[in-house]
Amino acid sequence: MKGPSDGRRQRGGCVGKEGTERISANSYSLGLWLAVISAFGFSFKAILIKLAYALPQQVPVDAVTLLILRMLFALPFFLLLLRSSGHQGRNLNRKDLAVVIILGAVGYYGASLFDFLGLKYVSAGLERVVLFSFPLLTLFFDAIFSGRKIRSYEWLAVVICYCGIGLAFVHDMDVSGVQEEVWVGGGLVFLSALCYAFYLSGGRHLIARYGSSRFACLALVVSTAATLLHFAVSHPLSDLVQPWQIYLLAFIMGTFSTVMPVLTLAAAVRRIGSSPAALISSLGPVLTIFFSWLILDEAVSLLQMGGTLLVIGGIWLVGKKGRQAAD
C-alpha cells in the first residue's frame, strides 16, 4: 500500500523531469537566439565602418585611426574578461604565449587591418561574402600545419565558394564602374580572410586548452598592442581627435560588433554545440547585404544574392560532410 508520501514523491519526480526538459528546451532556444545575435553583431561591423568612412568632414577618418578607436573601446571589456577567467583556467606557458603573440599580431591584427582597408573600395556585401570564405582557407592551413589531406568534397566546396565570390565581384564591378578599386578592395578583404584563417587554424590547440573566449581575449589584447604600434609610427596623436559621430560609431563597433558577438557565440556553442552555431553564422552575409541595402542604399542584384548562396552552400557542404565523417 502506498502512503501519501509515495504519491508526493512520484508527482515530485514527474514534475522534476518535466522541469528539467523545459529547462533544457529553454536553454537550447536561448542558444539559438544567442547565435543569431552573434551573427547579427559580426555582420553589422561592415555597415558601421562604411558609415564612418562616409561621414562628411574635411579629412575623412582613415582605416588605422578607426581601427585603433574600435580596439581601445573593446579592450577594457576583454581585460575584465581575462581577469575574471584568470583564476578559473590554467596559466599560459611561454611557448603558448609566443604562439598567442604571433597569432594575435599576424592573424587578428592583420585580419582587422586588411578588412578596414578593403572596405574603402568595395561594398559591405562583397566584403562579407569574401570574408565568409575563411573556413575553406582554414582547410589549407590545417593541411600545412598538420599534413591532413584535403578531401574531394572539400575541393568541390572551394570551387563552389569561389564561383560565388566571382559572381559577387561581377555585381560590384557593374555597380562601381571602377574595376581597379573592386580588385584592390577585394584583394585586401581576401588577405583579411587569409589572416583570420591562419589565426583560427594556428590557435586550434590553444582554443581547446584555454577556451575560445579566453583565447579571443588574449589575441585581441595582442592585436590592440600591434595596432597602437602601427598608429604610433604612422600617425600624429592629433589624428585621434575626431567628430563625436566617429567616436560613437567606433564605440558601437567595439562593443556591439566585437565584444558582444564573441561572448554570445561562446555562450551559444556551450548550449547548442559548435555545428548548429556555425550553421546559424551563415546568416552573416545575408544580414550584411540586407542592412547595406537598408542603411547604406547599396544596390542588390540577383548576381550578388546568387553568389552569396553559393558561398554559403560551399561552407555548408564542408560542415555537413565533415560531421558525417566524424560520425
VENBELDA-V597994 format. One record per backbone hydrogen bond with DSSP energy under -1.0 kcal/mol. NH is the residue of the N-H (numbers start at 1). CO is the residue of the C=O. E is the energy in kcal/mol with one decimal. If there is no record, write none. Layout:
NH:CO:E
NH:CO:E
This chain:
7:3:-1.5
8:4:-2.2
9:5:-2.3
10:6:-2.6
11:7:-3.0
12:8:-2.8
13:9:-2.7
14:10:-2.4
15:11:-2.7
16:12:-2.6
17:13:-2.1
18:14:-2.5
19:15:-2.9
20:16:-2.3
21:17:-2.4
22:18:-2.4
23:19:-2.6
24:20:-2.6
25:21:-2.7
26:22:-2.9
27:23:-2.6
28:24:-2.2
29:25:-2.5
30:26:-2.6
31:27:-2.2
32:28:-2.2
33:29:-2.2
34:30:-2.5
35:31:-2.0
36:32:-2.0
37:33:-2.6
38:34:-2.3
39:35:-2.3
40:36:-2.5
41:37:-2.6
42:38:-2.6
43:39:-2.3
44:40:-1.5
48:44:-2.0
49:45:-2.3
50:46:-2.3
51:47:-2.1
52:48:-2.0
53:49:-2.4
54:50:-1.8
66:62:-2.2
67:63:-2.4
68:64:-2.5
69:65:-2.0
70:66:-2.1
71:67:-2.5
72:68:-2.5
73:69:-1.9
74:70:-1.7
75:71:-2.6
78:74:-1.6
79:75:-2.5
80:76:-2.1
81:77:-2.0
82:78:-2.4
83:79:-2.3
84:80:-2.3
85:81:-1.8
86:82:-1.1
89:85:-1.7
97:93:-2.4
98:94:-2.2
99:95:-1.9
100:96:-2.5
101:97:-2.3
102:98:-2.2
103:99:-2.9
104:100:-3.0
105:101:-2.3
106:102:-2.9
107:103:-1.1
108:103:-1.9
109:104:-2.2
111:107:-2.5
112:108:-2.2
113:109:-2.7
114:110:-2.4
115:111:-1.7
116:112:-2.4
117:113:-2.5
118:114:-2.5
119:115:-1.8
120:117:-1.4
121:118:-2.0
122:118:-1.6
127:123:-2.2
128:124:-2.0
129:125:-1.9
130:126:-2.6
131:127:-2.6
132:128:-1.9
133:130:-1.5
134:131:-1.6
136:133:-1.1
137:133:-1.4
138:134:-2.2
141:137:-1.7
142:138:-2.6
143:139:-2.1
144:140:-1.9
145:141:-3.1
146:142:-2.7
147:143:-1.2
155:151:-1.8
156:152:-2.2
157:153:-2.0
158:154:-2.0
159:155:-2.1
160:156:-2.6
161:157:-2.8
162:158:-2.5
163:159:-1.7
164:160:-1.9
165:161:-2.0
166:162:-1.8
167:163:-1.9
168:164:-2.0
169:165:-2.2
170:166:-2.2
171:167:-2.1
172:168:-2.1
173:169:-2.5
174:170:-2.2
175:171:-2.2
176:172:-3.4
177:173:-2.0
182:178:-1.4
183:179:-2.3
184:180:-2.5
185:181:-3.0
186:182:-2.8
187:183:-2.3
188:184:-2.2
189:185:-2.3
190:186:-2.2
191:187:-2.1
192:188:-1.8
193:189:-2.3
194:190:-2.4
195:191:-2.6
196:192:-2.4
197:193:-2.3
198:194:-2.1
199:195:-2.2
200:196:-2.4
201:197:-2.8
202:198:-2.6
203:199:-1.3
204:201:-1.0
207:203:-2.7
208:204:-1.9
209:205:-1.4
210:206:-3.2
211:207:-2.0
215:211:-2.2
216:212:-2.4
217:213:-2.2
218:214:-2.4
219:215:-2.5
220:216:-2.3
221:217:-2.0
222:218:-2.0
223:219:-2.6
224:220:-2.5
225:221:-1.9
226:222:-2.3
227:223:-2.4
228:224:-2.5
229:225:-2.1
230:226:-2.4
231:227:-2.8
232:228:-2.6
233:229:-1.8
234:230:-1.0
235:231:-2.3
239:236:-1.9
240:237:-1.9
241:238:-1.7
246:243:-1.0
247:243:-1.4
248:244:-2.4
249:245:-2.5
250:246:-2.7
251:247:-2.4
252:248:-2.5
253:249:-2.4
254:250:-2.6
255:251:-2.1
256:252:-1.2
257:252:-1.4
259:254:-1.5
260:255:-3.0
262:258:-1.4
263:259:-2.1
264:260:-2.9
265:261:-2.2
266:262:-1.8
267:263:-2.3
268:264:-2.3
269:265:-2.5
270:266:-1.7
271:267:-1.1
272:268:-3.0
273:269:-1.6
277:273:-1.3
278:274:-2.5
279:275:-2.2
280:276:-2.3
281:277:-1.6
282:279:-1.2
283:280:-2.1
284:281:-2.0
287:283:-2.8
288:284:-2.5
289:285:-2.4
290:286:-2.3
291:287:-2.7
292:288:-2.5
293:289:-1.7
294:290:-2.4
295:291:-3.1
298:292:-2.4
305:301:-2.2
306:302:-2.9
307:303:-2.6
308:304:-2.4
309:305:-2.4
310:306:-2.0
311:307:-2.2
312:308:-2.5
313:309:-2.5
314:310:-2.4
315:311:-2.2
316:312:-2.6
317:313:-2.3
318:314:-1.7
319:315:-2.2
320:316:-2.8
321:317:-2.5
322:318:-2.2
323:319:-2.0
324:320:-2.0
325:321:-2.4
326:322:-1.9
327:323:-2.0
